[in-house]
């Protein structure tokens, strides 16, 4: 009788534990199913785009974990003057070599179109292993931190270049490239927003814990990379794009088909509209890269409106993230209407906000500039995607995406370098930022508006011909 009582008590206890386990698991399962339903909607599941959205979310979460760990080690853990020197050293050891390597990444990946899944998995696995190296360097204070951080940066940008080349291969039926990129970007932004506080929480346990979290995420990303459809690795119908505006520079390789050296059908340059849009996007990326580094130090030394440095930096960061998310959502809603006009408008908006912030420097204006810069970056990039889809032949479109993304990454790095060397004076720094945006806007506005007029005229002629 006593044995049966004990068995009955044990059974009841086990049943209670299982019930509690099911109760705790149900919300997580519901969340996962909800996310899967959203990412796989409208044919994204069948085309493979849903899997890319999930992979990009894992990528964003892993990158932000490493960012939290590096910021805590290089930036927040030492006095401001020493932090500035350490960040300058970080830029010299990581960003400078990356600026030299970045132009090579796109063309190199052009030569490996049949191994895109393996290349994405390699970029994930490299960052997983480097996260462990950085965790050891953080604990010991070793200089291994800097070359490991360079490796993380190069792997992250390589992933970004490959992702840009993969998206056109995974478009569902009746899905525009702008809408697809909006979904992928928004998935990454949401994951980044969720992972940032998680990384900060892990950092309270120990400085290496966010890196262990990044390791776990990137290992998962390595596995997810191979779940993408095999068509990602297909290079059928692709060739190499030339990022020049003049069609006179486009020639086929000698010894190609037929050995005639004549231009192959479809092998053209990307055209003036795309090159002007790319230059305008590079201007915005330069601005956002500048703001990240300049405001990080400025607000640490001179917190605004009586706030602490952490609160000031947090407000600027949240504003930038919110602006980026809003720009992505607006880009999907606009559906690539008049992309040249959109680019001209958002760059002009960023310029006007930067000038106003330089004249009336305050916490509100800094937050507004961060939001406008994030909004402009997201919407201008989606408009560039629309122009590439509209103007670049299918034969070289994938290559154009890869190479344009590489150039934008270089622009962001150069903007950050300018931000780190300037004196910590708000009006002076934002005046320099305004000058950068002014130069880029003036150099591209005429070309973009002329392209918009030509496109509108061609559309009117086509419509008239159709009507007759």
C-alpha positions in Angstrom: 0.0 0.0 0.0 2.8 2.4 0.9 4.6 1.5 -2.4 1.5 2.3 -4.4 1.1 5.5 -2.5 4.6 6.5 -3.3 4.2 5.6 -6.9 0.9 7.5 -7.1 2.6 10.5 -5.5 5.5 10.3 -7.9 3.1 10.0 -10.8 1.1 13.0 -9.7 4.4 15.0 -9.3 5.6 13.9 -12.7 2.3 14.8 -14.2 2.4 18.2 -12.6 5.9 18.8 -13.9 4.9 17.8 -17.4 1.8 20.1 -17.2 4.0 23.1 -16.1 6.4 22.3 -18.9 3.6 22.3 -21.4 2.3 25.5 -20.0 5.7 27.2 -20.3 6.3 25.7 -23.8 3.0 26.8 -25.3 3.7 30.5 -25.5 7.1 29.9 -27.1 5.6 27.5 -29.6 2.9 30.0 -30.3 5.4 32.8 -30.9 7.6 30.5 -33.2 4.5 29.5 -35.2 3.4 33.1 -35.5 6.8 34.2 -36.7 6.9 31.3 -39.2 3.4 32.2 -40.5 4.5 35.8 -41.0 7.8 35.1 -42.7 6.3 32.4 -45.0 3.2 34.4 -46.0 2.3 35.3 -49.6 4.4 32.5 -51.2 7.6 33.3 -49.3 7.6 29.8 -47.8 7.4 28.1 -51.2 10.1 30.3 -52.9 12.6 30.1 -50.0 12.4 33.8 -49.1 11.0 32.9 -45.7 14.1 30.9 -44.8 16.3 33.8 -45.9 14.3 36.1 -43.6 14.9 33.8 -40.7 18.6 33.5 -41.6 18.9 37.2 -41.8 17.2 37.6 -38.4 19.7 35.2 -36.9 22.5 37.1 -38.5 21.3 40.5 -37.1 20.9 39.0 -33.6 24.4 37.5 -33.7 26.0 40.7 -34.9 24.4 42.8 -32.2 25.6 40.4 -29.5 29.2 40.9 -30.7 28.6 44.7 -30.9 27.4 44.8 -27.3 30.5 42.9 -26.2 32.9 45.1 -28.2 31.2 48.3 -27.1 31.5 47.3 -23.4 35.1 46.4 -23.8 36.5 49.1 -26.2 34.1 52.0 -25.4 32.3 51.9 -22.0 34.9 50.2 -19.7 37.5 53.0 -19.8 37.6 56.8 -19.5 36.6 58.8 -22.5 40.0 59.9 -23.6 41.4 56.4 -23.4 38.2 55.1 -25.1 38.7 57.4 -28.0 42.3 56.2 -28.5 41.1 52.6 -28.3 38.4 53.1 -30.8 40.8 54.9 -33.1 43.1 51.9 -32.7 40.1 49.7 -33.5 39.4 51.7 -36.6 43.0 51.6 -37.7 43.4 47.8 -37.2 40.0 46.7 -38.4 38.3 49.4 -40.6 41.3 50.5 -42.6 42.2 47.0 -43.8 38.5 46.4 -44.4 38.3 49.4 -46.6 41.0 47.9 -48.7 39.4 44.4 -48.7 35.8 45.5 -49.3 36.2 46.4 -53.0 37.5 42.9 -53.5 34.7 41.1 -51.7 32.0 41.7 -54.4 34.1 40.7 -57.4 35.5 37.7 -55.6 32.0 36.4 -54.7 31.0 37.0 -58.4 33.5 34.2 -59.2 31.8 31.8 -56.8 28.1 31.9 -57.8 27.7 28.1 -57.4 28.7 28.2 -53.8 26.5 30.9 -52.3 24.9 28.7 -49.6 28.4 27.4 -48.6 29.7 31.0 -48.6 26.9 32.2 -46.3 27.5 29.2 -44.0 31.2 30.0 -44.0 30.6 33.6 -43.1 28.4 32.4 -40.2 30.8 29.7 -39.0 33.8 32.2 -39.2 32.0 34.6 -36.9 31.0 31.8 -34.5 34.7 30.8 -34.1 35.9 34.4 -33.9 33.3 35.1 -31.2 35.1 32.5 -29.1 38.4 34.1 -29.9 37.1 37.5 -28.8 35.7 36.1 -25.6 39.2 34.8 -24.7 40.7 38.2 -25.6 38.1 40.1 -23.5 38.9 38.0 -20.5 42.7 38.3 -20.9 42.9 41.8 -22.4 44.9 40.3 -25.4 45.5 42.2 -28.6 43.9 39.2 -30.4 40.7 41.3 -30.0 41.5 43.6 -32.9 42.4 41.1 -35.7 39.4 38.9 -34.6 37.1 41.9 -34.8 38.5 42.6 -38.3 37.6 39.0 -39.2 34.1 39.4 -37.8 33.6 42.6 -39.8 34.8 41.1 -43.1 32.6 38.0 -42.6 29.6 40.2 -41.8 30.0 42.3 -44.9 30.6 39.2 -47.0 27.4 37.8 -45.8 25.6 41.1 -46.6 27.0 41.1 -50.2 25.9 37.5 -50.7 22.5 38.1 -49.3 22.0 41.0 -51.7 22.8 38.6 -54.6 20.6 35.8 -53.2 17.3 37.8 -52.8 16.5 38.1 -56.5 16.7 34.3 -56.8 14.0 33.8 -54.1 11.3 36.1 -55.3 7.8 34.6 -54.9 5.3 35.1 -57.8 4.0 38.7 -58.1 6.6 39.9 -55.6 8.7 42.9 -56.2 12.3 43.1 -55.2 11.6 46.1 -53.1 8.9 44.2 -51.1 11.2 41.2 -50.7 14.1 43.3 -49.5 11.8 45.2 -47.1 10.7 41.9 -45.5 14.3 40.7 -45.1 15.5 44.0 -43.7 12.5 44.3 -41.3 13.1 40.7 -40.0 16.7 41.7 -39.3 15.7 44.9 -37.5 13.2 43.2 -35.3 15.7 40.5 -34.4 18.3 43.2 -33.6 15.9 45.1 -31.4 15.1 41.9 -29.4 18.7 40.8 -29.2 20.2 44.1 -28.0 18.6 44.0 -24.5 19.3 40.3 -24.3 22.9 40.9 -25.0 23.0 43.7 -22.3 21.4 41.3 -19.9 24.0 38.6 -20.7 26.8 41.2 -20.2 25.7 41.6 -16.5 26.6 38.0 -16.0 30.0 38.4 -17.5 31.7 40.3 -20.4 32.1 37.0 -22.4 28.5 35.9 -22.2 27.2 38.0 -25.1 29.9 36.4 -27.2 28.8 32.9 -26.1 25.3 34.0 -27.2 26.7 35.1 -30.6 28.5 31.8 -31.0 25.3 29.9 -30.5 23.4 32.1 -33.0 26.0 31.9 -35.7 26.2 28.1 -35.4 22.4 28.0 -35.9 22.9 30.3 -38.9 25.5 28.0 -40.3 23.0 25.2 -40.3 20.2 27.4 -41.6 22.3 28.5 -44.6 22.1 25.1 -46.1 18.3 25.0 -45.7 18.0 27.6 -48.5 16.8 26.2 -51.8 19.5 24.8 -54.2 18.5 27.5 -56.8 20.4 30.0 -54.7 23.6 28.3 -56.0 22.6 28.5 -59.6 24.3 31.0 -61.8 22.2 30.3 -64.8 21.7 33.4 -66.9 24.1 35.6 -64.9 27.1 37.6 -65.8 29.2 40.4 -64.2 27.9 43.9 -63.9 30.1 47.0 -64.5 29.2 49.9 -62.1 29.6 52.6 -64.7 27.1 54.8 -66.4 28.3 54.7 -70.0 27.4 51.8 -72.2 30.6 52.4 -74.1 32.6 50.6 -71.4 30.6 47.3 -71.6 32.5 44.8 -73.7 32.4 41.0 -73.6 35.5 39.1 -72.5 37.7 38.1 -75.4 37.6 34.4 -76.1 34.0 34.2 -75.0 31.2 32.5 -77.0 32.3 32.3 -80.6 35.6 34.0 -79.7 34.6 37.2 -81.6 35.1 39.6 -78.8 31.7 41.2 -79.7 29.4 42.4 -76.8 27.2 39.5 -75.6 23.4 40.2 -75.6 22.4 41.7 -72.3 25.9 42.5 -71.0 25.5 46.2 -70.3 26.5 48.7 -67.7 24.0 49.5 -65.0 23.2 52.9 -66.5 23.3 56.5 -65.2 20.2 56.3 -63.0 21.6 53.4 -61.0 25.1 55.0 -60.7 23.6 58.3 -59.5 21.3 56.5 -57.0 24.3 54.5 -55.8 26.3 57.7 -55.2 23.3 59.2 -53.3 23.0 56.1 -51.2 26.7 56.2 -50.5 26.3 59.7 -49.2 23.6 58.6 -46.8 25.6 55.6 -45.6 28.6 58.0 -45.0 26.3 60.2 -42.9 25.0 57.2 -40.8 28.5 55.9 -40.3 29.7 59.3 -39.2 26.8 59.7 -36.7 27.4 56.4 -35.1 31.0 57.2 -34.1 30.7 61.0 -33.6 27.6 60.9 -31.5 28.9 58.0 -29.5 31.8 60.1 -28.2 30.0 63.5 -28.2 27.1 62.3 -26.1 29.4 60.5 -23.7 31.4 63.6 -23.0 28.5 66.1 -23.3 25.2 64.5 -22.4 22.2 66.5 -23.5 19.3 68.1 -21.7 20.6 67.1 -18.3 20.4 63.4 -19.2 23.1 60.8 -18.4 25.4 59.7 -21.2 23.7 56.3 -21.3 20.3 57.8 -21.7 21.4 60.3 -24.4 23.1 57.5 -26.4 20.0 55.2 -25.8 17.7 57.9 -27.2 19.8 58.4 -30.3 20.1 54.7 -30.9 16.4 54.0 -30.5 15.5 56.9 -32.7 17.8 55.6 -35.5 16.4 52.1 -35.2 12.8 53.4 -35.3 13.6 55.6 -38.3 15.2 52.7 -40.1 12.1 50.5 -39.5 9.7 53.2 -40.6 11.7 53.7 -43.8 11.6 50.0 -44.5 7.8 49.9 -44.0 7.2 53.0 -46.1 9.4 51.6 -48.9 7.3 48.5 -49.0 4.1 50.6 -49.1 5.3 52.9 -51.9 6.1 49.8 -54.1 9.0 51.5 -56.0 7.0 54.5 -57.3 9.3 57.1 -58.8 12.5 55.8 -57.0 14.7 58.7 -58.3 12.4 61.3 -56.8 12.3 59.4 -53.5 16.1 59.3 -53.3 16.4 63.0 -54.0 13.7 63.8 -51.4 15.1 61.7 -48.6 18.7 62.9 -49.1 17.4 66.5 -49.1 15.5 65.8 -45.9 18.6 64.4 -44.3 20.6 67.4 -45.4 18.0 69.9 -44.0 17.8 68.1 -40.7 21.6 67.9 -40.4 21.9 71.7 -41.1 19.1 72.5 -38.6 20.7 70.3 -35.9 24.0 72.0 -36.4 22.4 75.4 -35.8 20.0 74.4 -33.0 21.9 71.6 -31.2 19.7 69.9 -28.7 18.7 66.4 -27.5 15.5 66.6 -29.6 17.3 67.6 -32.7 20.0 64.9 -32.3 17.2 62.3 -31.9 15.4 63.7 -34.9 18.6 63.6 -37.0 19.2 60.0 -36.0 15.7 59.1 -36.9 15.8 60.9 -40.3 19.2 59.4 -41.2 17.9 55.9 -40.4 14.7 56.6 -42.4 16.7 58.0 -45.3 19.1 55.1 -45.4 16.4 52.5 -45.5 14.1 54.2 -48.0 17.0 55.2 -50.3 18.4 51.7 -50.3 15.0 50.2 -51.2 14.7 52.8 -54.0 18.1 51.8 -55.3 17.0 48.2 -55.3 14.0 49.2 -57.4 16.2 51.0 -59.9 18.4 48.0 -60.2 15.4 45.8 -60.8 14.0 48.2 -63.4 17.1 49.2 -65.3 19.7 46.4 -65.0 19.3 43.4 -67.3 18.6 40.0 -65.7 22.0 38.8 -66.9 24.0 41.1 -64.6 21.4 42.0 -61.9 22.7 39.7 -59.2 26.3 40.9 -59.7 25.0 44.5 -59.6 23.4 43.9 -56.2 26.6 42.3 -54.8 28.9 45.1 -56.0 26.7 48.0 -55.0 26.4 46.6 -51.5 30.2 46.4 -51.2 30.5 50.1 -52.2 27.9 51.1 -49.6 29.8 49.3 -46.9 33.0 51.2 -47.8 31.1 54.5 -47.6 29.8 53.7 -44.1 33.4 52.8 -43.0 34.7 56.1 -44.4 32.0 58.1 -42.6 32.9 56.4 -39.3 36.5 57.3 -39.8 35.7 61.0 -40.3 33.5 60.9 -37.2 36.3 59.6 -34.9 38.9 62.2 -35.9 36.8 65.3 -35.5 36.9 67.4 -32.3 33.9 66.8 -30.0 32.0 69.9 -30.9 28.4 69.3 -31.9 28.0 72.3 -34.2 31.3 71.7 -35.9 30.7 68.0 -36.4 27.3 68.3 -37.8 28.4 71.1 -40.1 31.0 68.7 -41.5 28.2 66.1 -41.8 26.0 68.6 -43.7 28.9 69.4 -46.1 29.3 65.7 -46.9 25.6 65.3 -47.6 25.5 68.6 -49.6 28.3 67.4 -51.9 26.6 64.1 -52.5 23.2 65.6 -53.0 24.4 68.2 -55.5 26.4 65.7 -57.4 23.4 63.4 -58.0 20.2 65.5 -57.9 20.3 66.6 -61.6 21.1 63.1 -62.9 18.4 61.5 -60.8 15.7 64.0 -61.7 16.7 63.8 -65.4 16.3 60.1 -65.3 12.9 60.4 -63.6 11.7 62.7 -66.4 13.0 60.3 -69.1 11.2 57.4 -67.4 8.0 59.4 -67.1 8.2 60.5 -70.8 8.9 56.9 -71.9 5.9 55.7 -69.8 3.6 58.4 -71.4 4.7 57.4 -74.9 4.2 53.7 -74.1 0.8 54.5 -72.6 -0.2 56.5 -75.7 1.0 53.8 -78.0 -1.0 51.2 -76.1 -4.0 53.5 -76.2 -3.9 53.7 -79.9 
